[in-house]
Amino acid sequence: MTQPSRLKRIETALAALFPADVAVALCTLPAADPRDLWPAERPAVAGAVPARLAEFAAGRQAARTALSALGLPPVALPMGPDRAPVWPDGIAGSIAHAAGLAVAVARRGAPLGVDVEHDSPLPDDLWPTLTSPEERAAFPPGETGRQVRRVFAAKEALFKAQAQGARAMFGFDAVRVTLVEDGFDAQFLCDAGAFRTGDRVRGRLARVEGLILAGVAR
């Protein structure tokens, strides 16, 4: 399969995770030029290793493409104090990168979260850090490493789906994720920022082209 066809399949799967008002975009790392970063963005990667610089540049390029799809002009997206991108007023968005690819989602309205991961099992020494015994007990036998990766992607997307300027740090143990056929159900086990104990959030997952995509649209 050609690279353009592969990217189109990923983009289509990403769009299917979100409502129709959400713009999605992706950018391969080689397609992004760090020299195109805006002055306000460059301090975030001053002194960064080439791999980090490429990820950052690809993420910003994908984000500007998503903003353009919303009819907005290109703008700088500097890193905020919480290390998340600072989006234009009235815009919610999220960026993620893995496997040589950056993805971005944006819309006018409520918070969004996206994550992308390799579709491969995580080593067992990470399982207790990322998931609880109750979460792992629900996994099919022999699939724990791969299912932990899916739960990790879900929790990353959920963490990002917080309002700009009000993002609260919380650990993987703050929320319990149950994987379902087309996504996941998350329940908060403690207060975390705008989330209250007992709050439930539904998200979606997709597996495509060796990747796991996770999306949350609140």
Protein Blocks (a to p, Z undefined) as FASTA:
>chain_A
ZZklmmmmmmmmmmmmpcfklccddddfklpcfklpcfklmmmmgoiafklmmmmmmmmm
mmmmmmmmnopacddddddfkopacddehiacddddeehiacddddeddddddddddddd
ddfklmmmmpcfklmmmpcehilmmmmmmmmmmmmmmmmmccehiaccddfklpccdddf
klccdddfbdehjbcghiacddddddeehiacddddZZ
